[in-house]
Amino acid sequence: MIRTAVGWHVEMEFKEDDQHTRAVAMVRLPDGTEVRAHGHASRHRVDANQPRVGEEIAGARALNEIAMQLLTKAHMEIDDASGRTSHPINV
């Protein structure tokens, strides 16, 4: 059996100030589809300024949104191929 290796390319960009971090994530799928999502993190005024932590939180939120969009996309493709409504795909 021949197996094909498939790769996805994920890009993350961040914009930050002293209190907020915004992330934009994009995944490019082999079919040419690009899925984009945003994430946000806010630093409480008494917390130390740790930009990496803000990036991790905002990035995780953006990637979580991409995961949900991919599950929806897969669900619709299953329905389109089968001609019926399938059971929801859970995380």
C-alpha positions as MATLAB code, in Angstrom:
seq = 'MIRTAVGWHVEMEFKEDDQHTRAVAMVRLPDGTEVRAHGHASRHRVDANQPRVGEEIAGARALNEIAMQLLTKAHMEIDDASGRTSHPINV';
ca = [
       0.000    0.000    0.000;
       1.346    3.433   -0.951;
       0.754    6.193    1.541;
       0.765    9.827    0.559;
       2.213   12.378    2.938;
       0.051   15.468    3.192;
       1.176   18.698    4.778;
      -0.682   21.746    5.954;
       0.930   25.148    6.184;
      -0.095   27.239    9.173;
       0.811   30.905    9.523;
       0.453   32.988   12.687;
       0.887   36.725   13.046;
       0.666   38.805   16.203;
       0.042   42.466   16.976;
       0.727   43.617   20.504;
       0.649   46.631   22.761;
       1.174   46.856   26.513;
      -2.249   45.415   27.338;
      -3.464   43.384   24.339;
      -2.299   40.700   21.958;
      -4.138   39.908   18.755;
      -3.388   36.824   16.690;
      -4.351   35.953   13.150;
      -3.983   32.313   12.107;
      -4.307   30.894    8.636;
      -4.060   27.295    7.466;
      -3.666   26.430    3.800;
      -5.170   23.053    2.912;
      -4.067   20.805    0.025;
      -7.311   21.590   -1.869;
      -6.317   25.274   -1.967;
      -8.728   26.327    0.765;
      -7.473   28.896    3.260;
      -9.092   28.997    6.694;
      -8.491   32.120    8.798;
      -9.313   32.994   12.392;
      -8.518   35.580   15.048;
      -7.649   35.308   18.717;
      -7.260   37.908   21.447;
      -5.642   38.130   24.869;
      -5.712   40.947   27.422;
      -3.223   41.490   30.232;
      -4.638   42.488   33.587;
      -2.989   45.704   34.780;
      -1.453   44.035   37.852;
       0.113   41.164   35.858;
       3.703   41.292   34.669;
       4.216   42.191   31.011;
       4.930   38.797   29.404;
       4.377   39.108   25.645;
       5.033   35.397   25.048;
       2.132   34.446   27.327;
      -0.203   36.800   25.463;
       0.924   35.268   22.178;
       0.291   31.756   23.487;
      -3.218   32.622   24.660;
      -4.212   34.634   21.574;
      -2.606   32.032   19.291;
      -4.395   29.157   21.018;
      -7.712   30.951   20.682;
      -7.129   31.568   16.968;
      -6.116   27.941   16.408;
      -9.150   26.749   18.356;
     -11.376   28.777   16.035;
      -9.614   27.236   13.023;
     -10.256   23.785   14.509;
     -13.960   24.556   14.794;
     -14.080   25.846   11.213;
     -12.318   22.691    9.970;
     -14.814   20.479   11.820;
     -17.677   22.400   10.201;
     -16.041   22.099    6.774;
     -15.554   18.344    7.212;
     -19.139   17.935    8.389;
     -20.483   19.732    5.317;
     -18.277   17.638    3.014;
     -19.556   14.420    4.613;
     -23.147   15.597    4.126;
     -22.514   16.657    0.516;
     -20.886   13.329   -0.355;
     -23.527   11.186    1.385;
     -26.601   13.212    0.470;
     -27.840   13.118    4.053;
     -27.357   14.939    7.323;
     -24.651   13.270    9.372;
     -24.148   13.306   13.106;
     -22.292   16.343   14.463;
     -18.540   15.977   14.735;
     -17.421   16.667   18.291;
     -14.048   17.831   19.465;
];
